[in-house]
Amino acid sequence: MKFARKVIITEFGAPEVMLVKKVELPDPAANEVQLRHTAIGFNFIDVYQRKGIYPLPLPSGLGHEATGVVEAVGSEVTQFKLGDRVAYMSAGLGAYSDYRNVAADRLVGIPNDISDEQAASLIFKGITAQYLLRKTHQVKAGELILIHAAAGGVGQILCQWAKGLGAFVIGTASSPEKCAIAQAAGADIAINYSKEDWPAALLEATGGKKADVVYDSVGKDTFLKSLDCAAPFGLVVLFGAASGPAPAIEPEILNKKGCLFLTRPSVFPHNADAAIFRENAAELFTAIASGWVKSSLGARFKIDDIAAAHHAAESRATQGATLIIP
Ligand SMILES: NC(=O)c1ccc[n+]([C@@H]2O[C@H](COP(=O)([O-])OP(=O)(O)OC[C@H]3O[C@@H](n4cnc5c(N)ncnc54)[C@H](OP(=O)(O)O)[C@@H]3O)[C@@H](O)[C@H]2O)c1
């Protein structure tokens, strides 16, 4: 019997509830491959799930995204062979581990010119940016796009890709250093939203123009002000809750703020179909090859230091994509 090292939670709570355990690793089932993980992507949803904000049946593994090398294949797997480098972003919880069996149809091969670490920093966050910019709303040249937490993992990719599509991009971040990172990622203007009057600063910077689309992943602290920053008939995309869940609103407020549209999407339904997931990944890899989307590697943590990785993310000490190295 083989064994794997895997992060398990038996209760919700602080980062210290995550424990690295030795668990049995069965042979892959007929439709699975066995992976030796080479890099694991941290995503903010891992925090929500660890805390129980998005409840899970316990005990549970954590982590959605990783890259790895194929070390064994199930009897019915034809699309991958030993030694292939692959990535995934939605194959059930358990990416926080060194070895793992994964259904082959949830995997994509990593192009030769993309490293494993780059792929682990891009596959979940890049496919999130792909559906937000290409499906939730098809961003067009000349549109004014507001992106919160623009120095973060998803935020930098949104800035890069929206800029590549020809949009005028305004990014927000919590410090002058992070504002500079957002601008380096493609934001035309960066606003420090740790200042109370950031919507006024935004309007001053745009000459009074509001955003055609607001991408808000911060939630509680920004959501109501995001509604104020959207142009009449504009779209507010609430796609995260880094500061806590957004407050409930009466639908009538959308009328008062200018006949706004509001949506609360998720990456998982957009990639539930395995064939569509591969199409989405192909579009991401094309955007990378075109130079629009680049990896924005931030800090790396060993899997044994997983609690430190979560503390860093929750205290807003991270920028770009945080990796966990098995
Ligand atoms: N719905 C979906 O399909 C989907 C998919 C992927 C990710 N997401 C969401 O997208 C967001 C970005 O994900 P990510 O993994 O790339 O994380 P991230 O942006 O690297 O980290 C979250 C960022 O949120 C900002 N933030 C604002 N208030 C915060 C607070 N009170 N505590 C902690 N952070 C705060 C911080 O940037 P500043 O310091 O600049 O404020 C922080 O760096 C998350 O909200 C995540 O849940 C949603």
The ligand as a Tripos MOL2 file, in Angstrom:
@<TRIPOS>MOLECULE
LIG
   48    52     1     0     0
SMALL
NO_CHARGES

@<TRIPOS>ATOM
      1 N1        -16.7480   33.3280   -7.6730 N.am      1 LIG1
      2 C1        -15.7110   32.7560   -8.2480 C.2       1 LIG1
      3 O1        -15.8570   32.0390   -9.2530 O.2       1 LIG1
      4 C2        -14.3310   32.9850   -7.7080 C.ar      1 LIG1
      5 C3        -13.2580   32.2310   -8.2030 C.ar      1 LIG1
      6 C4        -11.9730   32.5380   -7.7360 C.ar      1 LIG1
      7 C5        -11.7880   33.5250   -6.7830 C.ar      1 LIG1
      8 N2        -12.8730   34.1900   -6.3090 N.ar      1 LIG1
      9 C6        -12.7100   35.2810   -5.3320 C.3       1 LIG1
     10 O2        -11.7950   36.2080   -5.8710 O.3       1 LIG1
     11 C7        -11.0830   36.8300   -4.8130 C.3       1 LIG1
     12 C8         -9.6150   36.7540   -5.1040 C.3       1 LIG1
     13 O3         -9.1720   35.4140   -4.9290 O.3       1 LIG1
     14 P1         -7.6160   35.1080   -4.7920 P.3       1 LIG1
     15 O4         -7.4950   33.6730   -4.4450 O.co2     1 LIG1
     16 O5         -6.9240   35.6300   -5.9950 O.co2     1 LIG1
     17 O6         -7.1980   35.9650   -3.5090 O.3       1 LIG1
     18 P2         -6.3410   37.3150   -3.4470 P.3       1 LIG1
     19 O7         -6.9720   38.3640   -4.2950 O.co2     1 LIG1
     20 O8         -4.9200   37.0040   -3.7340 O.co2     1 LIG1
     21 O9         -6.5060   37.7170   -1.9360 O.3       1 LIG1
     22 C9         -7.6570   38.3890   -1.5000 C.3       1 LIG1
     23 C10        -7.4290   39.9070   -1.4940 C.3       1 LIG1
     24 O10        -8.6300   40.5210   -1.0840 O.3       1 LIG1
     25 C11        -8.3300   41.7680   -0.5440 C.3       1 LIG1
     26 N3         -9.0750   41.9780    0.6990 N.ar      1 LIG1
     27 C12        -9.9300   42.9980    0.9050 C.ar      1 LIG1
     28 N4        -10.4190   42.9400    2.1420 N.ar      1 LIG1
     29 C13        -9.8440   41.8880    2.7440 C.ar      1 LIG1
     30 C14        -9.9470   41.3370    4.0540 C.ar      1 LIG1
     31 N5        -10.7390   41.8930    5.0040 N.pl3     1 LIG1
     32 N6         -9.2280   40.2450    4.3560 N.ar      1 LIG1
     33 C15        -8.4500   39.6770    3.4350 C.ar      1 LIG1
     34 N7         -8.3080   40.1550    2.1550 N.ar      1 LIG1
     35 C16        -9.0050   41.2620    1.8280 C.ar      1 LIG1
     36 C17        -6.8120   41.7940   -0.2630 C.3       1 LIG1
     37 O11        -6.2080   42.6920   -1.1970 O.3       1 LIG1
     38 P3         -5.9490   44.2050   -0.6940 P.3       1 LIG1
     39 O12        -4.9610   44.1030    0.4420 O.co2     1 LIG1
     40 O13        -5.4300   44.9250   -1.8730 O.co2     1 LIG1
     41 O14        -7.2940   44.7130   -0.2250 O.co2     1 LIG1
     42 C18        -6.3810   40.3690   -0.5100 C.3       1 LIG1
     43 O15        -5.0660   40.2910   -0.9640 O.3       1 LIG1
     44 C19       -11.5410   36.1500   -3.5220 C.3       1 LIG1
     45 O16       -12.5510   36.8960   -2.9080 O.3       1 LIG1
     46 C20       -12.1020   34.8360   -4.0180 C.3       1 LIG1
     47 O17       -13.0580   34.2830   -3.1560 O.3       1 LIG1
     48 C21       -14.1380   33.9270   -6.7450 C.ar      1 LIG1
@<TRIPOS>BOND
     1     1     2 1
     2     2     3 2
     3     2     4 1
     4     4     5 ar
     5     4    48 ar
     6     5     6 ar
     7     6     7 ar
     8     7     8 ar
     9     8     9 1
    10     8    48 ar
    11     9    10 1
    12     9    46 1
    13    10    11 1
    14    11    12 1
    15    11    44 1
    16    12    13 1
    17    13    14 1
    18    14    15 2
    19    14    16 1
    20    14    17 1
    21    17    18 1
    22    18    19 2
    23    18    20 1
    24    18    21 1
    25    21    22 1
    26    22    23 1
    27    23    24 1
    28    23    42 1
    29    24    25 1
    30    25    26 1
    31    25    36 1
    32    26    27 ar
    33    26    35 ar
    34    27    28 ar
    35    28    29 ar
    36    29    30 ar
    37    29    35 ar
    38    30    31 1
    39    30    32 ar
    40    32    33 ar
    41    33    34 ar
    42    34    35 ar
    43    36    37 1
    44    36    42 1
    45    37    38 1
    46    38    39 2
    47    38    40 1
    48    38    41 1
    49    42    43 1
    50    44    45 1
    51    44    46 1
    52    46    47 1
@<TRIPOS>SUBSTRUCTURE
     1 LIG1         1 GROUP 0 **** ****
